[in-house]
Amino acid sequence: MRTSTGACLRRWAARAGTVAAILVTAACGGGQTVKPAKLTDFQSSATANVAWRASVGGSKRYLLKPALAGGSVFAASSDGQVTALDDTNGRQRWRVDTRELLSGGVGAGDDIVLVGSRKGVVLAYGADGKPLWRAQVSSEVMGAPQVAQGVALVRTVDGHMFALDAATGERKWEHQVLLPPLLLRADATVEVVGSTVLAGLPGGRVLALDVATGEMVWEAAVSQPKGDNEIERIADIAAPPIVDGEQACAAGYQGRIACLDVHKGTLLWARDASSAGRLGIDSATLYMTAPDGVVSAYDRQTGASLWKQDKLLNRAVTGPTVIGEHVIVGDYDGYLHVLDAEDGSFAARIATDGSAIVAPPLRAGPGVVVQTSGGGLFAVSVR
């Protein structure tokens, strides 16, 4: 019996534990193969140029995204290297060998650089690269640890969130959530808004905790698991909520996209959608990449669909990043695609090193910084 493409992708996602590479060459029963869309020519309306590039080491299957703080770009490799570079020219300021196999990072802020390991070790370095402390948490670190209000916030693959003292690494509080039988390997970075930390959870929920105490402020359901088996019931919020003003917006895999009141968690609007990556946002619009590579735009106030760009099908497209009048995504082949934010049409395209861009582009000045799975770090200006 021939297997449908959708079923094949869901099965592959659960087996591999990540959505980032689902859409490259997932082979289905009966000889059916998912093929990436071929790139087509277009009339450019913007320019994209590589301002600088550097080598920071490969990330393998882990989502190791760079961070920007204090005039430096920080990047990590899965084999344990952490590198700081000048954000204007890419010159290396320092590099340290953590002697750990890294699975989470990089988080940076308040003169602290944070990474996490596959064995649950959290490491903190100063802005000058000098080691500050190391702490042990319950299991493999997922996502980039974040520092805010004197604490380092870390999430682990077994459903725990830890708050560690940013000065010493001492544990301040711990919160655990119940995990479903199957879940996606998610971008488990958190979002801090004032005194509240927001996290997307497996099972389609968004959780808000008090940064100082770990007490729950609110919890809201964005998506409800549904289907006949555990694979079809995967509805994880696989990326951190995105916050702007009074709205916190998130999307579930095989579920819904929704915006919530950031203070109360009450639902403002929701509509059926599916995403496994970080959302993009500007003053009027919310942008989303579906697991099949379709990039969509929604009205922030009503959820009304504004446009869809479907010419990147099956190219393992990253979540979108908004730069002025443009929306930028990366793909499995190392291309950055610049879309017009007004209608989703292609405005520019630029190649990097041919290996996958897994994390959403990091906004940096008039452009973005992206890290490839092959170990390249590229600063790209967009005008």
ROKENU-963423 format. One record per residue (C-alpha): chain; residue number from 1; x, y, z; residue in one letter. Coordinates in steps of 0.02 Angstrom, whole numbers. Example, Ala and Ser with C-alpha at 12.3 -4.5 7.8 and 13.67 -1.06 7.14 Angstrom:
ROKENU-963423
<r chain="A" n="1" xx="615" yy="-225" zz="390" res="A"/>
<r chain="A" n="2" xx="684" yy="-53" zz="357" res="S"/>
//
This chain:
ROKENU-963423
<r chain="A" n="1" xx="0" yy="0" zz="0" res="M"/>
<r chain="A" n="2" xx="66" yy="171" zz="-44" res="R"/>
<r chain="A" n="3" xx="95" yy="287" zz="101" res="T"/>
<r chain="A" n="4" xx="35" yy="466" zz="95" res="S"/>
<r chain="A" n="5" xx="168" yy="603" zz="101" res="T"/>
<r chain="A" n="6" xx="91" yy="678" zz="258" res="G"/>
<r chain="A" n="7" xx="95" yy="514" zz="352" res="A"/>
<r chain="A" n="8" xx="274" yy="482" zz="297" res="C"/>
<r chain="A" n="9" xx="332" yy="651" zz="359" res="L"/>
<r chain="A" n="10" xx="247" yy="630" zz="527" res="R"/>
<r chain="A" n="11" xx="326" yy="460" zz="551" res="R"/>
<r chain="A" n="12" xx="499" yy="525" zz="503" res="W"/>
<r chain="A" n="13" xx="480" yy="672" zz="622" res="A"/>
<r chain="A" n="14" xx="443" yy="561" zz="770" res="A"/>
<r chain="A" n="15" xx="584" yy="442" zz="729" res="R"/>
<r chain="A" n="16" xx="717" yy="576" zz="701" res="A"/>
<r chain="A" n="17" xx="659" yy="690" zz="841" res="G"/>
<r chain="A" n="18" xx="673" yy="848" zz="736" res="T"/>
<r chain="A" n="19" xx="575" yy="940" zz="604" res="V"/>
<r chain="A" n="20" xx="724" yy="1037" zz="538" res="A"/>
<r chain="A" n="21" xx="774" yy="901" zz="415" res="A"/>
<r chain="A" n="22" xx="606" yy="818" zz="381" res="I"/>
<r chain="A" n="23" xx="580" yy="886" zz="210" res="L"/>
<r chain="A" n="24" xx="745" yy="850" zz="124" res="V"/>
<r chain="A" n="25" xx="737" yy="668" zz="67" res="T"/>
<r chain="A" n="26" xx="609" yy="576" zz="173" res="A"/>
<r chain="A" n="27" xx="572" yy="413" zz="82" res="A"/>
<r chain="A" n="28" xx="398" yy="337" zz="101" res="C"/>
<r chain="A" n="29" xx="331" yy="163" zz="76" res="G"/>
<r chain="A" n="30" xx="287" yy="114" zz="-101" res="G"/>
<r chain="A" n="31" xx="433" yy="210" zz="-176" res="G"/>
<r chain="A" n="32" xx="360" yy="382" zz="-145" res="Q"/>
<r chain="A" n="33" xx="491" yy="515" zz="-113" res="T"/>
<r chain="A" n="34" xx="473" yy="693" zz="-53" res="V"/>
<r chain="A" n="35" xx="573" yy="805" zz="-169" res="K"/>
<r chain="A" n="36" xx="625" yy="984" zz="-129" res="P"/>
<r chain="A" n="37" xx="554" yy="1116" zz="-244" res="A"/>
<r chain="A" n="38" xx="674" yy="1180" zz="-375" res="K"/>
<r chain="A" n="39" xx="718" yy="1362" zz="-357" res="L"/>
<r chain="A" n="40" xx="647" yy="1474" zz="-492" res="T"/>
<r chain="A" n="41" xx="710" yy="1638" zz="-564" res="D"/>
<r chain="A" n="42" xx="630" yy="1803" zz="-516" res="F"/>
<r chain="A" n="43" xx="655" yy="1990" zz="-538" res="Q"/>
<r chain="A" n="44" xx="751" yy="2053" zz="-386" res="S"/>
<r chain="A" n="45" xx="682" yy="2203" zz="-293" res="S"/>
<r chain="A" n="46" xx="812" yy="2199" zz="-152" res="A"/>
<r chain="A" n="47" xx="996" yy="2159" zz="-133" res="T"/>
<r chain="A" n="48" xx="1077" yy="2034" zz="-14" res="A"/>
<r chain="A" n="49" xx="1265" yy="2030" zz="10" res="N"/>
<r chain="A" n="50" xx="1383" yy="1934" zz="124" res="V"/>
<r chain="A" n="51" xx="1465" yy="2065" zz="236" res="A"/>
<r chain="A" n="52" xx="1580" yy="1938" zz="319" res="W"/>
<r chain="A" n="53" xx="1595" yy="1752" zz="351" res="R"/>
<r chain="A" n="54" xx="1683" yy="1644" zz="480" res="A"/>
<r chain="A" n="55" xx="1704" yy="1462" zz="528" res="S"/>
<r chain="A" n="56" xx="1636" yy="1413" zz="698" res="V"/>
<r chain="A" n="57" xx="1618" yy="1223" zz="687" res="G"/>
<r chain="A" n="58" xx="1474" yy="1111" zz="637" res="G"/>
<r chain="A" n="59" xx="1311" yy="1086" zz="732" res="S"/>
<r chain="A" n="60" xx="1262" yy="912" zz="667" res="K"/>
<r chain="A" n="61" xx="1079" yy="879" zz="713" res="R"/>
<r chain="A" n="62" xx="1071" yy="1009" zz="851" res="Y"/>
<r chain="A" n="63" xx="991" yy="1179" zz="837" res="L"/>
<r chain="A" n="64" xx="1140" yy="1285" zz="890" res="L"/>
<r chain="A" n="65" xx="1094" yy="1462" zz="844" res="K"/>
<r chain="A" n="66" xx="1206" yy="1614" zz="867" res="P"/>
<r chain="A" n="67" xx="1173" yy="1756" zz="989" res="A"/>
<r chain="A" n="68" xx="1210" yy="1942" zz="980" res="L"/>
<r chain="A" n="69" xx="1259" yy="2049" zz="1130" res="A"/>
<r chain="A" n="70" xx="1376" yy="2192" zz="1169" res="G"/>
<r chain="A" n="71" xx="1445" yy="2210" zz="994" res="G"/>
<r chain="A" n="72" xx="1489" yy="2025" zz="979" res="S"/>
<r chain="A" n="73" xx="1413" yy="1876" zz="892" res="V"/>
<r chain="A" n="74" xx="1428" yy="1715" zz="992" res="F"/>
<r chain="A" n="75" xx="1417" yy="1543" zz="911" res="A"/>
<r chain="A" n="76" xx="1441" yy="1364" zz="969" res="A"/>
<r chain="A" n="77" xx="1481" yy="1199" zz="885" res="S"/>
<r chain="A" n="78" xx="1417" yy="1028" zz="936" res="S"/>
<r chain="A" n="79" xx="1596" yy="970" zz="974" res="D"/>
<r chain="A" n="80" xx="1613" yy="1101" zz="1111" res="G"/>
<r chain="A" n="81" xx="1687" yy="1258" zz="1034" res="Q"/>
<r chain="A" n="82" xx="1616" yy="1428" zz="1083" res="V"/>
<r chain="A" n="83" xx="1673" yy="1576" zz="979" res="T"/>
<r chain="A" n="84" xx="1651" yy="1764" zz="997" res="A"/>
<r chain="A" n="85" xx="1668" yy="1876" zz="844" res="L"/>
<r chain="A" n="86" xx="1658" yy="2062" zz="812" res="D"/>
<r chain="A" n="87" xx="1484" yy="2092" zz="741" res="D"/>
<r chain="A" n="88" xx="1546" yy="2224" zz="618" res="T"/>
<r chain="A" n="89" xx="1684" yy="2126" zz="530" res="N"/>
<r chain="A" n="90" xx="1679" yy="1946" zz="593" res="G"/>
<r chain="A" n="91" xx="1853" yy="1952" zz="670" res="R"/>
<r chain="A" n="92" xx="1875" yy="1824" zz="808" res="Q"/>
<r chain="A" n="93" xx="1886" yy="1897" zz="983" res="R"/>
<r chain="A" n="94" xx="1905" yy="1733" zz="1075" res="W"/>
<r chain="A" n="95" xx="1870" yy="1547" zz="1064" res="R"/>
<r chain="A" n="96" xx="1857" yy="1421" zz="1204" res="V"/>
<r chain="A" n="97" xx="1846" yy="1233" zz="1206" res="D"/>
<r chain="A" n="98" xx="1713" yy="1182" zz="1333" res="T"/>
<r chain="A" n="99" xx="1767" yy="999" zz="1324" res="R"/>
<r chain="A" n="100" xx="1583" yy="955" zz="1317" res="E"/>
<r chain="A" n="101" xx="1470" yy="894" zz="1175" res="L"/>
<r chain="A" n="102" xx="1350" yy="1040" zz="1158" res="L"/>
<r chain="A" n="103" xx="1164" yy="1025" zz="1124" res="S"/>
<r chain="A" n="104" xx="1098" yy="1195" zz="1179" res="G"/>
<r chain="A" n="105" xx="1160" yy="1371" zz="1148" res="G"/>
<r chain="A" n="106" xx="1206" yy="1507" zz="1134" res="V"/>
<r chain="A" n="107" xx="1122" yy="1625" zz="1257" res="G"/>
<r chain="A" n="108" xx="1203" yy="1793" zz="1291" res="A"/>
<r chain="A" n="109" xx="1163" yy="1949" zz="1392" res="G"/>
<r chain="A" n="110" xx="1214" yy="2042" zz="1549" res="D"/>
<r chain="A" n="111" xx="1397" yy="2003" zz="1509" res="D"/>
<r chain="A" n="112" xx="1365" yy="1815" zz="1519" res="I"/>
<r chain="A" n="113" xx="1376" yy="1685" zz="1380" res="V"/>
<r chain="A" n="114" xx="1284" yy="1520" zz="1411" res="L"/>
<r chain="A" n="115" xx="1286" yy="1350" zz="1328" res="V"/>
<r chain="A" n="116" xx="1221" yy="1178" zz="1378" res="G"/>
<r chain="A" n="117" xx="1279" yy="1000" zz="1347" res="S"/>
<r chain="A" n="118" xx="1206" yy="832" zz="1301" res="R"/>
<r chain="A" n="119" xx="1248" yy="772" zz="1477" res="K"/>
<r chain="A" n="120" xx="1154" yy="913" zz="1562" res="G"/>
<r chain="A" n="121" xx="1301" yy="1028" zz="1600" res="V"/>
<r chain="A" n="122" xx="1268" yy="1215" zz="1591" res="V"/>
<r chain="A" n="123" xx="1423" yy="1322" zz="1564" res="L"/>
<r chain="A" n="124" xx="1438" yy="1510" zz="1590" res="A"/>
<r chain="A" n="125" xx="1574" yy="1621" zz="1521" res="Y"/>
<r chain="A" n="126" xx="1607" yy="1806" zz="1537" res="G"/>
<r chain="A" n="127" xx="1597" yy="1923" zz="1389" res="A"/>
<r chain="A" n="128" xx="1788" yy="1905" zz="1381" res="D"/>
<r chain="A" n="129" xx="1779" yy="1715" zz="1368" res="G"/>
<r chain="A" n="130" xx="1837" yy="1678" zz="1545" res="K"/>
<r chain="A" n="131" xx="1744" yy="1535" zz="1629" res="P"/>
<r chain="A" n="132" xx="1624" yy="1588" zz="1768" res="L"/>
<r chain="A" n="133" xx="1538" yy="1429" zz="1827" res="W"/>
<r chain="A" n="134" xx="1466" yy="1262" zz="1776" res="R"/>
<r chain="A" n="135" xx="1309" yy="1180" zz="1842" res="A"/>
<r chain="A" n="136" xx="1227" yy="1010" zz="1823" res="Q"/>
<r chain="A" n="137" xx="1043" yy="994" zz="1775" res="V"/>
<r chain="A" n="138" xx="935" yy="840" zz="1752" res="S"/>
<r chain="A" n="139" xx="967" yy="793" zz="1570" res="S"/>
<r chain="A" n="140" xx="1017" yy="854" zz="1396" res="E"/>
<r chain="A" n="141" xx="997" yy="1042" zz="1376" res="V"/>
<r chain="A" n="142" xx="877" yy="1095" zz="1238" res="M"/>
<r chain="A" n="143" xx="875" yy="1266" zz="1158" res="G"/>
<r chain="A" n="144" xx="979" yy="1415" zz="1207" res="A"/>
<r chain="A" n="145" xx="989" yy="1455" zz="1393" res="P"/>
<r chain="A" n="146" xx="933" yy="1633" zz="1427" res="Q"/>
<r chain="A" n="147" xx="988" yy="1758" zz="1559" res="V"/>
<r chain="A" n="148" xx="869" yy="1888" zz="1632" res="A"/>
<r chain="A" n="149" xx="846" yy="1973" zz="1799" res="Q"/>
<r chain="A" n="150" xx="996" yy="1888" zz="1876" res="G"/>
<r chain="A" n="151" xx="947" yy="1710" zz="1830" res="V"/>
<r chain="A" n="152" xx="996" yy="1589" zz="1692" res="A"/>
<r chain="A" n="153" xx="845" yy="1495" zz="1624" res="L"/>
<r chain="A" n="154" xx="877" yy="1321" zz="1556" res="V"/>
<r chain="A" n="155" xx="762" yy="1187" zz="1483" res="R"/>
<r chain="A" n="156" xx="802" yy="1002" zz="1470" res="T"/>
<r chain="A" n="157" xx="740" yy="860" zz="1362" res="V"/>
<r chain="A" n="158" xx="651" yy="775" zz="1509" res="D"/>
<r chain="A" n="159" xx="529" yy="919" zz="1533" res="G"/>
<r chain="A" n="160" xx="617" yy="1021" zz="1667" res="H"/>
<r chain="A" n="161" xx="649" yy="1208" zz="1672" res="M"/>
<r chain="A" n="162" xx="785" yy="1270" zz="1789" res="F"/>
<r chain="A" n="163" xx="824" yy="1444" zz="1854" res="A"/>
<r chain="A" n="164" xx="1007" yy="1459" zz="1904" res="L"/>
<r chain="A" n="165" xx="1088" yy="1607" zz="1989" res="D"/>
<r chain="A" n="166" xx="1176" yy="1701" zz="1848" res="A"/>
<r chain="A" n="167" xx="1323" yy="1745" zz="1960" res="A"/>
<r chain="A" n="168" xx="1356" yy="1574" zz="2037" res="T"/>
<r chain="A" n="169" xx="1256" yy="1440" zz="1944" res="G"/>
<r chain="A" n="170" xx="1167" yy="1394" zz="2105" res="E"/>
<r chain="A" n="171" xx="993" yy="1321" zz="2077" res="R"/>
<r chain="A" n="172" xx="853" yy="1442" zz="2127" res="K"/>
<r chain="A" n="173" xx="698" yy="1347" zz="2068" res="W"/>
<r chain="A" n="174" xx="642" yy="1205" zz="1956" res="E"/>
<r chain="A" n="175" xx="481" yy="1171" zz="1862" res="H"/>
<r chain="A" n="176" xx="432" yy="1007" zz="1779" res="Q"/>
<r chain="A" n="177" xx="296" yy="973" zz="1650" res="V"/>
<r chain="A" n="178" xx="218" yy="807" zz="1602" res="L"/>
<r chain="A" n="179" xx="277" yy="748" zz="1431" res="L"/>
<r chain="A" n="180" xx="173" yy="652" zz="1302" res="P"/>
<r chain="A" n="181" xx="237" yy="485" zz="1234" res="P"/>
<r chain="A" n="182" xx="307" yy="566" zz="1076" res="L"/>
<r chain="A" n="183" xx="372" yy="741" zz="1054" res="L"/>
<r chain="A" n="184" xx="471" yy="844" zz="930" res="L"/>
<r chain="A" n="185" xx="649" yy="897" zz="962" res="R"/>
<r chain="A" n="186" xx="602" yy="1078" zz="988" res="A"/>
<r chain="A" n="187" xx="686" yy="1247" zz="1002" res="D"/>
<r chain="A" n="188" xx="660" yy="1252" zz="1190" res="A"/>
<r chain="A" n="189" xx="722" yy="1430" zz="1211" res="T"/>
<r chain="A" n="190" xx="612" yy="1535" zz="1326" res="V"/>
<r chain="A" n="191" xx="550" yy="1713" zz="1306" res="E"/>
<r chain="A" n="192" xx="562" yy="1833" zz="1454" res="V"/>
<r chain="A" n="193" xx="436" yy="1976" zz="1466" res="V"/>
<r chain="A" n="194" xx="458" yy="2087" zz="1617" res="G"/>
<r chain="A" n="195" xx="450" yy="1974" zz="1770" res="S"/>
<r chain="A" n="196" xx="376" yy="1827" zz="1672" res="T"/>
<r chain="A" n="197" xx="457" yy="1687" zz="1574" res="V"/>
<r chain="A" n="198" xx="356" yy="1609" zz="1432" res="L"/>
<r chain="A" n="199" xx="385" yy="1436" zz="1362" res="A"/>
<r chain="A" n="200" xx="304" yy="1333" zz="1224" res="G"/>
<r chain="A" n="201" xx="267" yy="1156" zz="1282" res="L"/>
<r chain="A" n="202" xx="232" yy="985" zz="1208" res="P"/>
<r chain="A" n="203" xx="47" yy="952" zz="1189" res="G"/>
<r chain="A" n="204" xx="9" yy="1125" zz="1120" res="G"/>
<r chain="A" n="205" xx="20" yy="1231" zz="1277" res="R"/>
<r chain="A" n="206" xx="104" yy="1395" zz="1324" res="V"/>
<r chain="A" n="207" xx="163" yy="1417" zz="1502" res="L"/>
<r chain="A" n="208" xx="202" yy="1578" zz="1597" res="A"/>
<r chain="A" n="209" xx="305" yy="1571" zz="1757" res="L"/>
<r chain="A" n="210" xx="366" yy="1704" zz="1877" res="D"/>
<r chain="A" n="211" xx="553" yy="1729" zz="1843" res="V"/>
<r chain="A" n="212" xx="596" yy="1756" zz="2026" res="A"/>
<r chain="A" n="213" xx="498" yy="1612" zz="2105" res="T"/>
<r chain="A" n="214" xx="451" yy="1489" zz="1968" res="G"/>
<r chain="A" n="215" xx="267" yy="1501" zz="2017" res="E"/>
<r chain="A" n="216" xx="142" yy="1481" zz="1875" res="M"/>
<r chain="A" n="217" xx="63" yy="1644" zz="1814" res="V"/>
<r chain="A" n="218" xx="-47" yy="1564" zz="1682" res="W"/>
<r chain="A" n="219" xx="-57" yy="1418" zz="1561" res="E"/>
<r chain="A" n="220" xx="-152" yy="1418" zz="1397" res="A"/>
<r chain="A" n="221" xx="-190" yy="1290" zz="1262" res="A"/>
<r chain="A" n="222" xx="-148" yy="1341" zz="1084" res="V"/>
<r chain="A" n="223" xx="-172" yy="1169" zz="1004" res="S"/>
<r chain="A" n="224" xx="-262" yy="1012" zz="1060" res="Q"/>
<r chain="A" n="225" xx="-187" yy="843" zz="1015" res="P"/>
<r chain="A" n="226" xx="-301" yy="744" zz="898" res="K"/>
<r chain="A" n="227" xx="-287" yy="590" zz="790" res="G"/>
<r chain="A" n="228" xx="-294" yy="401" zz="796" res="D"/>
<r chain="A" n="229" xx="-116" yy="369" zz="855" res="N"/>
<r chain="A" n="230" xx="24" yy="453" zz="953" res="E"/>
<r chain="A" n="231" xx="112" yy="517" zz="796" res="I"/>
<r chain="A" n="232" xx="-44" yy="603" zz="732" res="E"/>
<r chain="A" n="233" xx="-72" yy="674" zz="906" res="R"/>
<r chain="A" n="234" xx="92" yy="771" zz="910" res="I"/>
<r chain="A" n="235" xx="39" yy="952" zz="935" res="A"/>
<r chain="A" n="236" xx="194" yy="1026" zz="1016" res="D"/>
<r chain="A" n="237" xx="234" yy="1210" zz="1025" res="I"/>
<r chain="A" n="238" xx="406" yy="1178" zz="952" res="A"/>
<r chain="A" n="239" xx="476" yy="1356" zz="966" res="A"/>
<r chain="A" n="240" xx="468" yy="1496" zz="1095" res="P"/>
<r chain="A" n="241" xx="317" yy="1611" zz="1090" res="P"/>
<r chain="A" n="242" xx="351" yy="1777" zz="1004" res="I"/>
<r chain="A" n="243" xx="302" yy="1932" zz="1101" res="V"/>
<r chain="A" n="244" xx="265" yy="2109" zz="1044" res="D"/>
<r chain="A" n="245" xx="169" yy="2233" zz="1150" res="G"/>
<r chain="A" n="246" xx="19" yy="2150" zz="1230" res="E"/>
<r chain="A" n="247" xx="23" yy="1995" zz="1120" res="Q"/>
<r chain="A" n="248" xx="112" yy="1829" zz="1141" res="A"/>
<r chain="A" n="249" xx="92" yy="1721" zz="986" res="C"/>
<r chain="A" n="250" xx="133" yy="1538" zz="958" res="A"/>
<r chain="A" n="251" xx="97" yy="1396" zz="837" res="A"/>
<r chain="A" n="252" xx="78" yy="1210" zz="864" res="G"/>
<r chain="A" n="253" xx="134" yy="1068" zz="753" res="Y"/>
<r chain="A" n="254" xx="-22" yy="991" zz="671" res="Q"/>
<r chain="A" n="255" xx="-126" yy="1116" zz="769" res="G"/>
<r chain="A" n="256" xx="-162" yy="1301" zz="772" res="R"/>
<r chain="A" n="257" xx="-80" yy="1471" zz="768" res="I"/>
<r chain="A" n="258" xx="-142" yy="1588" zz="904" res="A"/>
<r chain="A" n="259" xx="-110" yy="1752" zz="992" res="C"/>
<r chain="A" n="260" xx="-137" yy="1771" zz="1179" res="L"/>
<r chain="A" n="261" xx="-144" yy="1915" zz="1302" res="D"/>
<r chain="A" n="262" xx="34" yy="1917" zz="1368" res="V"/>
<r chain="A" n="263" xx="-20" yy="1960" zz="1546" res="H"/>
<r chain="A" n="264" xx="-170" yy="1843" zz="1568" res="K"/>
<r chain="A" n="265" xx="-150" yy="1707" zz="1438" res="G"/>
<r chain="A" n="266" xx="-325" yy="1735" zz="1371" res="T"/>
<r chain="A" n="267" xx="-351" yy="1690" zz="1189" res="L"/>
<r chain="A" n="268" xx="-362" yy="1838" zz="1069" res="L"/>
<r chain="A" n="269" xx="-382" yy="1734" zz="910" res="W"/>
<r chain="A" n="270" xx="-334" yy="1565" zz="839" res="A"/>
<r chain="A" n="271" xx="-344" yy="1474" zz="673" res="R"/>
<r chain="A" n="272" xx="-294" yy="1304" zz="606" res="D"/>
<r chain="A" n="273" xx="-112" yy="1298" zz="554" res="A"/>
<r chain="A" n="274" xx="46" yy="1196" zz="581" res="S"/>
<r chain="A" n="275" xx="221" yy="1254" zz="620" res="S"/>
<r chain="A" n="276" xx="376" yy="1183" zz="701" res="A"/>
<r chain="A" n="277" xx="481" yy="1342" zz="698" res="G"/>
<r chain="A" n="278" xx="490" yy="1515" zz="773" res="R"/>
<r chain="A" n="279" xx="366" yy="1645" zz="711" res="L"/>
<r chain="A" n="280" xx="408" yy="1816" zz="642" res="G"/>
<r chain="A" n="281" xx="317" yy="1976" zz="687" res="I"/>
<r chain="A" n="282" xx="304" yy="2160" zz="644" res="D"/>
<r chain="A" n="283" xx="184" yy="2299" zz="694" res="S"/>
<r chain="A" n="284" xx="37" yy="2229" zz="594" res="A"/>
<r chain="A" n="285" xx="79" yy="2053" zz="536" res="T"/>
<r chain="A" n="286" xx="126" yy="1882" zz="601" res="L"/>
<r chain="A" n="287" xx="232" yy="1769" zz="489" res="Y"/>
<r chain="A" n="288" xx="244" yy="1580" zz="498" res="M"/>
<r chain="A" n="289" xx="333" yy="1437" zz="409" res="T"/>
<r chain="A" n="290" xx="236" yy="1273" zz="395" res="A"/>
<r chain="A" n="291" xx="325" yy="1105" zz="405" res="P"/>
<r chain="A" n="292" xx="307" yy="1085" zz="217" res="D"/>
<r chain="A" n="293" xx="400" yy="1249" zz="185" res="G"/>
<r chain="A" n="294" xx="252" yy="1363" zz="146" res="V"/>
<r chain="A" n="295" xx="280" yy="1537" zz="220" res="V"/>
<r chain="A" n="296" xx="120" yy="1627" zz="269" res="S"/>
<r chain="A" n="297" xx="69" yy="1798" zz="337" res="A"/>
<r chain="A" n="298" xx="-77" yy="1834" zz="454" res="Y"/>
<r chain="A" n="299" xx="-157" yy="1992" zz="517" res="D"/>
<r chain="A" n="300" xx="-100" yy="2014" zz="698" res="R"/>
<r chain="A" n="301" xx="-267" yy="2079" zz="760" res="Q"/>
<r chain="A" n="302" xx="-387" yy="1957" zz="677" res="T"/>
<r chain="A" n="303" xx="-286" yy="1808" zz="615" res="G"/>
<r chain="A" n="304" xx="-347" yy="1836" zz="437" res="A"/>
<r chain="A" n="305" xx="-234" yy="1758" zz="305" res="S"/>
<r chain="A" n="306" xx="-141" yy="1889" zz="202" res="L"/>
<r chain="A" n="307" xx="-29" yy="1788" zz="86" res="W"/>
<r chain="A" n="308" xx="60" yy="1622" zz="60" res="K"/>
<r chain="A" n="309" xx="226" yy="1586" zz="-26" res="Q"/>
<r chain="A" n="310" xx="224" yy="1404" zz="-83" res="D"/>
<r chain="A" n="311" xx="376" yy="1397" zz="-197" res="K"/>
<r chain="A" n="312" xx="492" yy="1332" zz="-61" res="L"/>
<r chain="A" n="313" xx="401" yy="1168" zz="-34" res="L"/>
<r chain="A" n="314" xx="499" yy="1029" zz="52" res="N"/>
<r chain="A" n="315" xx="657" yy="1134" zz="70" res="R"/>
<r chain="A" n="316" xx="661" yy="1122" zz="262" res="A"/>
<r chain="A" n="317" xx="630" yy="1309" zz="277" res="V"/>
<r chain="A" n="318" xx="673" yy="1397" zz="440" res="T"/>
<r chain="A" n="319" xx="560" yy="1510" zz="539" res="G"/>
<r chain="A" n="320" xx="548" yy="1688" zz="469" res="P"/>
<r chain="A" n="321" xx="641" yy="1843" zz="526" res="T"/>
<r chain="A" n="322" xx="575" yy="2016" zz="486" res="V"/>
<r chain="A" n="323" xx="696" yy="2152" zz="430" res="I"/>
<r chain="A" n="324" xx="607" yy="2313" zz="383" res="G"/>
<r chain="A" n="325" xx="501" yy="2277" zz="229" res="E"/>
<r chain="A" n="326" xx="568" yy="2101" zz="207" res="H"/>
<r chain="A" n="327" xx="545" yy="1928" zz="280" res="V"/>
<r chain="A" n="328" xx="698" yy="1814" zz="276" res="I"/>
<r chain="A" n="329" xx="706" yy="1624" zz="288" res="V"/>
<r chain="A" n="330" xx="844" yy="1496" zz="261" res="G"/>
<r chain="A" n="331" xx="835" yy="1320" zz="189" res="D"/>
<r chain="A" n="332" xx="917" yy="1149" zz="190" res="Y"/>
<r chain="A" n="333" xx="1034" yy="1193" zz="46" res="D"/>
<r chain="A" n="334" xx="1109" yy="1347" zz="130" res="G"/>
<r chain="A" n="335" xx="1007" yy="1478" zz="35" res="Y"/>
<r chain="A" n="336" xx="935" yy="1634" zz="115" res="L"/>
<r chain="A" n="337" xx="772" yy="1690" zz="35" res="H"/>
<r chain="A" n="338" xx="716" yy="1869" zz="53" res="V"/>
<r chain="A" n="339" xx="528" yy="1893" zz="33" res="L"/>
<r chain="A" n="340" xx="428" yy="2053" zz="13" res="D"/>
<r chain="A" n="341" xx="332" yy="2073" zz="176" res="A"/>
<r chain="A" n="342" xx="185" yy="2151" zz="83" res="E"/>
<r chain="A" n="343" xx="142" yy="2004" zz="-31" res="D"/>
<r chain="A" n="344" xx="268" yy="1865" zz="-1" res="G"/>
<r chain="A" n="345" xx="350" yy="1878" zz="-172" res="S"/>
<r chain="A" n="346" xx="536" yy="1842" zz="-190" res="F"/>
<r chain="A" n="347" xx="643" yy="1998" zz="-172" res="A"/>
<r chain="A" n="348" xx="818" yy="1924" zz="-163" res="A"/>
<r chain="A" n="349" xx="912" yy="1761" zz="-137" res="R"/>
<r chain="A" n="350" xx="1090" yy="1723" zz="-83" res="I"/>
<r chain="A" n="351" xx="1190" yy="1563" zz="-58" res="A"/>
<r chain="A" n="352" xx="1300" yy="1525" zz="92" res="T"/>
<r chain="A" n="353" xx="1405" yy="1365" zz="100" res="D"/>
<r chain="A" n="354" xx="1283" yy="1235" zz="37" res="G"/>
<r chain="A" n="355" xx="1244" yy="1157" zz="207" res="S"/>
<r chain="A" n="356" xx="1080" yy="1176" zz="298" res="A"/>
<r chain="A" n="357" xx="1025" yy="1334" zz="387" res="I"/>
<r chain="A" n="358" xx="924" yy="1262" zz="531" res="V"/>
<r chain="A" n="359" xx="888" yy="1409" zz="647" res="A"/>
<r chain="A" n="360" xx="793" yy="1566" zz="597" res="P"/>
<r chain="A" n="361" xx="908" yy="1706" zz="540" res="P"/>
<r chain="A" n="362" xx="966" yy="1817" zz="683" res="L"/>
<r chain="A" n="363" xx="926" yy="1999" zz="657" res="R"/>
<r chain="A" n="364" xx="1084" yy="2105" zz="661" res="A"/>
<r chain="A" n="365" xx="1083" yy="2287" zz="606" res="G"/>
<r chain="A" n="366" xx="1028" yy="2306" zz="424" res="P"/>
<r chain="A" n="367" xx="1033" yy="2119" zz="396" res="G"/>
<r chain="A" n="368" xx="1048" yy="1949" zz="477" res="V"/>
<r chain="A" n="369" xx="1175" yy="1823" zz="543" res="V"/>
<r chain="A" n="370" xx="1151" yy="1639" zz="504" res="V"/>
<r chain="A" n="371" xx="1243" yy="1483" zz="558" res="Q"/>
<r chain="A" n="372" xx="1250" yy="1331" zz="444" res="T"/>
<r chain="A" n="373" xx="1257" yy="1150" zz="497" res="S"/>
<r chain="A" n="374" xx="1425" yy="1138" zz="409" res="G"/>
<r chain="A" n="375" xx="1500" yy="1267" zz="527" res="G"/>
<r chain="A" n="376" xx="1488" yy="1428" zz="428" res="G"/>
<r chain="A" n="377" xx="1435" yy="1592" zz="508" res="L"/>
<r chain="A" n="378" xx="1376" yy="1724" zz="384" res="F"/>
<r chain="A" n="379" xx="1329" yy="1905" zz="409" res="A"/>
<r chain="A" n="380" xx="1215" yy="1957" zz="266" res="V"/>
<r chain="A" n="381" xx="1158" yy="2135" zz="233" res="S"/>
<r chain="A" n="382" xx="987" yy="2160" zz="154" res="V"/>
<r chain="A" n="383" xx="934" yy="2321" zz="69" res="R"/>
//
